[in-house]
Amino acid sequence: LKSFKNLTLKNKLMFTLIPLVIVIYSITTIVVFNIADTNLTEMARDNAKASAAKYGNEVKSNISTLMQIARGLATQFSTIDIYTPEQRRTVVSEVLQKTLEHNSAVLGTWSVWEPNAIDGNDALNAGKPGADPAGRYAPYWNRVGGIHIEACVDFNEGNPNGEYYLRSKRTKKEVI
């Protein structure tokens, strides 16, 4: 304390004010950083919500478009009886192929028919393009390796991989 009393007024003021200024500066810095952190966190959260909404709407729009295509196919195939039994497989195949060719967002188009439901001629079509080994018509046009047709697989009862077909058959509802 003696040495403090011997200091000039200027030095005494500096000796007491400098620590006070350092404390005030430190508190101000901490408060500013906390406010900035809160604001940045809120901005990041808002940007994430906006991005999620944007991409969610894009996905919803894409799914809606694809579902409209699927519904259109279902509508077309519901009138298959206007064609002769001999024409039906060709008509279904051509509709699936053209739908795929005209819709670049579609990876594949398919239709599974119950045994002998399309034309009553499954046995005559065994192993032909779009038919399973027994002749059941299940054409699958897809882009994998270039646009081509193959038969759908795994759609029989009891096969868990067949849920893509079996669930909608059971529930009579659309399945994604």
C-alpha positions in Angstrom: 0.0 0.0 0.0 2.9 2.4 0.7 4.0 2.1 -2.8 0.5 2.9 -4.1 0.4 6.1 -2.0 3.7 7.2 -3.5 2.3 6.9 -7.1 1.3 9.9 -9.0 -2.4 10.5 -9.6 -2.0 9.6 -13.2 -0.4 6.2 -12.3 -3.0 5.6 -9.6 -5.8 6.1 -12.1 -4.1 3.8 -14.6 -3.5 1.2 -12.0 -7.2 1.0 -11.0 -8.8 1.7 -14.4 -6.8 -0.8 -16.5 -8.0 -3.9 -14.6 -11.5 -2.4 -14.8 -11.3 -1.8 -18.5 -9.9 -5.4 -19.0 -12.9 -6.8 -17.0 -15.4 -4.7 -18.9 -13.8 -5.6 -22.3 -13.8 -9.3 -21.3 -17.4 -9.3 -20.3 -18.4 -7.4 -23.5 -16.4 -9.9 -25.6 -18.1 -12.9 -24.0 -21.6 -11.3 -24.4 -21.0 -10.4 -28.1 -19.7 -14.0 -28.8 -22.7 -15.5 -27.1 -25.1 -13.3 -29.0 -23.3 -14.1 -32.3 -23.3 -17.9 -31.5 -27.1 -17.7 -30.7 -27.7 -15.8 -33.9 -25.6 -18.2 -36.0 -27.3 -21.2 -34.5 -30.7 -19.7 -35.3 -29.7 -18.9 -38.8 -28.3 -22.4 -39.4 -31.5 -23.9 -38.0 -33.6 -21.6 -40.2 -31.5 -22.5 -43.3 -31.8 -26.2 -42.5 -35.6 -25.9 -42.1 -35.8 -24.0 -45.4 -33.6 -26.6 -47.2 -35.6 -29.5 -45.8 -38.9 -27.9 -46.9 -37.5 -27.2 -50.4 -36.2 -30.7 -50.9 -39.2 -32.2 -49.2 -41.4 -30.4 -51.7 -39.3 -31.5 -54.6 -39.5 -35.2 -53.5 -43.2 -34.9 -52.9 -43.6 -33.4 -56.4 -41.5 -36.2 -58.0 -43.4 -38.9 -56.2 -46.7 -37.3 -57.2 -45.6 -37.3 -60.8 -44.5 -40.9 -60.7 -47.8 -41.9 -58.9 -49.8 -40.2 -61.7 -47.9 -42.3 -64.3 -48.6 -45.5 -62.3 -52.3 -44.5 -62.0 -52.4 -43.8 -65.7 -51.0 -47.3 -66.4 -53.6 -48.9 -64.1 -56.4 -47.0 -65.8 -55.2 -48.1 -69.2 -54.8 -51.8 -68.1 -58.3 -51.8 -66.5 -59.7 -51.6 -70.1 -57.5 -54.4 -71.5 -60.7 -56.4 -72.3 -61.3 -54.2 -75.3 -58.5 -56.0 -77.1 -58.5 -59.6 -78.3 -56.7 -62.0 -76.0 -54.0 -62.4 -78.7 -53.3 -58.6 -78.6 -53.3 -58.0 -74.9 -49.7 -59.0 -74.0 -48.4 -56.9 -76.9 -50.5 -53.9 -75.9 -49.4 -54.1 -72.3 -45.8 -54.4 -73.3 -45.9 -51.5 -75.7 -47.7 -49.2 -73.2 -45.1 -50.1 -70.5 -42.2 -49.6 -73.0 -43.5 -46.2 -74.3 -44.2 -45.0 -70.8 -40.6 -45.7 -69.8 -39.2 -44.2 -73.0 -41.1 -41.0 -72.5 -40.4 -40.5 -68.8 -36.7 -40.2 -68.1 -37.4 -40.0 -64.3 -38.8 -43.5 -64.4 -36.4 -46.4 -63.8 -38.8 -49.1 -64.8 -42.4 -49.9 -65.5 -44.1 -53.2 -64.7 -47.3 -55.1 -64.4 -47.9 -58.4 -62.8 -51.0 -60.4 -63.9 -52.6 -63.2 -62.0 -52.2 -66.6 -63.7 -54.1 -66.7 -67.0 -55.8 -63.4 -66.2 -54.5 -61.5 -69.2 -55.4 -63.8 -72.0 -55.8 -67.4 -70.6 -52.7 -68.5 -72.5 -50.0 -68.6 -69.9 -48.9 -72.1 -70.9 -48.3 -71.0 -74.5 -46.1 -68.1 -73.3 -43.9 -69.9 -70.9 -40.4 -68.4 -71.0 -41.2 -65.7 -73.5 -40.2 -62.1 -72.9 -42.1 -60.6 -70.0 -43.4 -63.9 -68.7 -42.2 -66.2 -65.9 -41.1 -69.8 -66.6 -44.8 -70.9 -66.3 -45.9 -68.2 -68.7 -47.6 -65.9 -66.1 -47.4 -62.4 -67.6 -45.3 -60.1 -65.5 -43.4 -57.7 -67.8 -40.8 -55.3 -66.4 -39.4 -52.7 -68.8 -36.4 -51.0 -67.2 -33.3 -48.9 -68.0 -30.7 -50.9 -66.2 -28.1 -51.7 -68.9 -30.3 -50.1 -71.6 -34.0 -50.2 -72.1 -35.2 -53.8 -72.2 -37.9 -56.2 -70.9 -37.6 -59.0 -68.4 -40.0 -60.8 -66.2 -40.8 -59.5 -62.7 -39.7 -62.0 -60.0 -40.5 -62.8 -56.4 -44.2 -61.9 -56.6 -45.7 -65.2 -55.4 -47.5 -65.6 -52.1 -45.2 -66.4 -49.2 -42.2 -64.7 -50.7 -41.2 -61.7 -48.5 -39.4 -60.0 -51.5 -42.8 -59.9 -53.3 -44.3 -57.2 -51.1 -44.0 -54.7 -53.9 -46.8 -56.7 -55.6 -48.5 -58.6 -52.8 -49.2 -55.7 -50.4 -51.2 -53.8 -53.0 -53.0 -57.0 -54.1 -54.0 -57.7 -50.5 -54.9 -54.2 -49.4 -56.3 -52.9 -52.8 -54.3 -49.7 -52.1 -51.3 -48.0 -53.7 -47.9 -49.0 -52.3 -44.7 -47.0 -52.6 
